[in-house]
Amino acid sequence: MSSSEQKTGKTDHGQMPIDFSFVLASSVHDMKNSLGMLLHTLSAMMENSPPKDAEQARFFSTLEYEAARINGELVQLLSLYRMDENTMVVVIDEHHPIDIIEEQIARNDTLLKSRGIEIQIDCDSDLIWYFDNELIGGVLNNLVVNCARYCRKQLLVSATEENGFLCISVADDGQGYPDNMLLGPLPQTAVSFSSGNTRLGLLFTRKVLELHNTRKGQGYMTIANNGPLGGGVLKLYLP
Amino acid sequence: MADLGYYKMHALIVDDFENFRGTLYKMLMDLGIGNADSAATGEEALRFCKARNYDLILCDNNLGKGKSGQQVLEELRSTNNPCSDSLFILVSAESSKGIIMAAYDYEPDAYLAKPITPKALDQRLSRMIEQRVELKAALAAQKAGDDQLAIEICKELIAKGSRHANTCQKLLGQLYLKRNEIAAAEAVYRTVLDNRELEWAQLGMVKTKLAQSDFLGAQQWLENILQANPLCMKAYDLQAELFKLQNDSEGLQNVLQKATDISPLSILRQQALGDVAQQNNDLITAANALKRAVKLGENSCFDKAEVHSLFAQTTIDLFSIDKELAKPLLREAIACINNLEDNFGKTNLRRVESLLLESQLQVCAGDQRRAQDALTSAQASLGSTKDEAALPVQIEMVRTLRLLGKTDEAQRHLNDLLHQYANNEEQLQNLDVLLDEPRSEKNKLMVAEINKKGIAFYNAKDFTAAADAFKTALQKLPNHIGLRLNYVQAMIDKLKTHFETGISEKIQQTFTKTSAIISQQHPQFQRYRQLNDVYNTVVRTYEKDKRG
C-alpha cells in the first residue's frame, strides 16, 4: 500500500483482521431475537394446547426452562461484550431491594412452581440502597434460576444492611457448593458455577459487582455451605 | 389489587404480533384490568391515543416498519393529547440501556423485558400504580400549573419518610428549577449528594450552575459526571447547552459530534449537529449529520421541513467547494427535496422552494435539462409576487439562476429585490447573503468589526484566530470576496508556519468557491490571483522538501 493511499484513508479491506468478538456479538444478538420468538411461540403453543398429562407438562417445562436459560446466557454474553467495549451504561440510583427481589421471583414464577419450590423473602420493604437495578436484577435472576435447579424445595432470599454494605443472600436446601469452589479466591477459580453451569454467570456477577464501587469500597461476593436452609448460601455485597 | 383500582383502568396494548397482543390482553384481563384495546402499529396507537385517555400503555419498542415504541412515547409526551401523562411501559427484547442511549428527553415510566410473565407484569404494575397513587396529588398540582402546591406536597412526602422520597426529590429539584428558585434546587441536590454521588443529582447541580451563569462550575460538574460515566448522554446534552450559552460554536459542534458518535439514533442531536456544523462552515460534517437527521425523521414527530431544506442547501454548498465529497449525497438530497410537499403539506412557496433546490441539485448531478425544467416550473408557480413572505424563496431563485449560469437574469432579479427592500433593514440583512458588499447596516458594521479584529490577530501573527474571525463572518456573507480573501491569506500564513493537509484542503476549497463567484473585473481580482500563486508556491516547496 502506498503512502498516498494511507493518507486518503483508503484501506485494503481484504487485509483487515476480523474483529471476532464483534462478529460473535452480532450473531449472539441475532440468536437472542430468534430465541425470543421461540419462547413466545412456545408459550402461545402451551396456551392453545395445554398439556394433557403430567409427562407433557414436564416436557413443556423443560423446554421453557432450557430456552430461558439460553436466553439468560445470551443476555449476559452481550452485557459482557458491552463492558469489554466500554459501551455498557451503568446507572446507579436509589432502589428498594425488595422490588428487584420480587421482580426476579415473579419472572421465574413458572419455573419455581413447576419444580414445587417454596420461596421465602426476608427483606424490610422500606430498605433502600444504591445500585443499577437492571444489572443487579440480572445477577439475581441467574442466582434464582441456578438455585431452582439445585435446591430441593426451599429457597430463601434475604437483604439486609451489614457494615455499611447491602447484603443480598440467596440460600437453598441443596447439597451445597463443592469443596473446590469454597477454596481459594472465588472469582478466579476455574471451576464451574453452582456445579454444572459454565463460568459465564460467575464472570458476569464479578463484572457487575466491580462496576459498583464507591469510596467505601467495591462490591464482592462470598459463598459458603451450611446456610440457613442447610444448603449453600451465596451473598452479594454492595457498597 | 382491587384497591389499586385495576378494574377502573383502560389499557392500550401495542405490538406488531397478533398472538402476542392476545397473550397480553389475556394477562391484563386475568389481572382484573377493566378494559384493553390493541394496536398493531405505532401510527395506529397514536390515533387511538388522540381519541381517548388510556391509563396504561404497554408498548413494544420494536414494531417492525413505521414508528418505534420510543417514537410513540416521544410523540405522546411532547404533543398535546389525552395520553400525554399516561403510564407508559416500554416492552423490549433487549436490555433497556440501548434505548436509553438513543433517547433524548423522554423516558417511559418502566421498562419490561420480554418474555413477559403474568407474575412479572402484575408485580411491575402494582409497583407503578402504588407510586402513582402516592404522588398523585403532587403530579396533579404540577399538571394544573400550581408548582407551589406541588412543592409543598413533595416536601410533606419527603418529611414523612415516603417510600418514594427519592422520586419526590427528583421532582422537587425540577419544580424549583422551573420556578427559578435556584438556591432551593441546589439545596435539594446537595442533600442527596451528601449521602451518595447520584448521577441525576449531579446533573441537577449542572442545571443550577447553568441557571446562575456559573459556566466554570457547570463545566466542573460535567467533567465529574463524564469521568465516572463517559456514556451519560444527558451530560452531553447539558454540555451542548453550556457551549450554546457561551456562544462557543466550535465547542458545541465537538460535543454534539461526540454524543452522536456514541449514540447515532437521536434525531434531535443529529439536527443540532447539522445546524451548528453548517454555521461553522464545516459542510461535510453538516451534510452527513443532516442526511442522518432526515433519515431518522421518517417516523419521528421531531422531523422538520427546514432540516430537509438545509440538507439540500448544504449539499449544494458542499458541491461548490468539493464535487467529490458532495456526489454521494446528491441522490438522497434530490429524493428528500422531492418529498418535501408530501411530508410537510402542500403550499405554493414550499413547492417553489423544493423546485429551486431540485434545480440546483440537478445542476450538481450534471442534468441540465431537468435543472431547467424545475426552474421553469418554479418560475411559473412563483409568478411576480411582491409578498414579503416569499423573500427566502426569491433568494433561492437568485442562487439557482446563478448556478445555472444565468448571471444577467440573476442580477436583474437581485436588483429588483434590492429596490423593493431598499428601506427594510431586516430584509436587507437576509439579502446580504447574495451580495459581495452588504447593504444592511448591521452587516456593514459586522464586516468592519470582524476585519478590524481579524487584521489585529493577523498582525500579531495569530493566524488561527484571524482565520476563525473571518470564517464566522463568511457564513453570513458567503459572497463577500474581501472577507474570503482575508480568510485565505490568514490560512496560507498558517500553512507556512506548519504544513497540514487539512488546512491545505480548506484553502483549496475556498479557492474553488471564490473562482466561481469572482469576475475578472472585480477590484480584488489581482489579489485573488496573487494569493493563488503564493499558495501554489507553498505547496510546491513543501512537496519538494518532502521528496528531498
Contacts between the chains, C-beta under 8 A, distances in Angstrom:
chain1	res1	chain2	res2	distance
A	7	B	501	6.9
A	32	B	93	7.0
A	33	B	93	6.4
A	36	B	93	4.5
A	36	B	114	5.7
A	36	B	115	6.9
A	39	B	114	7.9
A	39	B	115	4.8
A	40	B	17	7.5
A	40	B	19	7.8
A	40	B	20	6.3
A	40	B	23	8.0
A	40	B	114	7.4
A	40	B	115	6.3
A	43	B	23	6.7
A	43	B	115	6.9
A	44	B	19	4.8
A	44	B	23	6.5
A	47	B	23	6.9
A	47	B	26	7.8
A	68	B	115	7.7
A	71	B	115	7.8
A	75	B	95	6.9
A	78	B	95	7.6
A	79	B	95	7.0
A	82	B	97	7.7
A	86	B	230	7.3
A	86	B	231	8.0
A	87	B	231	6.7
A	87	B	262	7.9
A	88	B	97	7.2
A	88	B	231	7.7
A	89	B	97	4.7
A	89	B	100	6.4
A	89	B	101	6.4
A	89	B	229	7.1
A	89	B	231	4.7
A	89	B	232	7.7
A	90	B	229	6.5
A	91	B	100	7.6
A	91	B	199	6.6
A	91	B	229	7.9
A	92	B	198	6.7
A	92	B	199	7.0
A	93	B	166	7.4
A	93	B	198	6.1
A	93	B	199	7.5
A	93	B	200	6.8
A	94	B	166	4.2
A	94	B	196	7.7
A	94	B	198	7.0
A	96	B	163	7.1
A	99	B	127	6.1
A	102	B	123	5.4
A	103	B	120	6.6
A	103	B	123	5.9
A	103	B	124	7.1
A	105	B	119	7.9
A	106	B	117	6.6
A	106	B	119	3.8
A	106	B	120	4.3
A	106	B	122	7.0
A	106	B	123	4.2
A	107	B	117	6.0
A	107	B	119	7.4
A	107	B	120	4.8
A	109	B	117	5.6
A	109	B	118	7.5
A	109	B	119	3.8
A	109	B	120	7.4
A	110	B	117	6.4
A	125	B	163	7.8
A	126	B	163	6.3
A	128	B	166	7.2
A	130	B	196	5.4
A	130	B	198	7.1
A	134	B	95	6.2
A	134	B	96	6.3
A	134	B	97	7.2
A	134	B	111	7.8
A	214	B	196	7.6
A	214	B	197	7.4
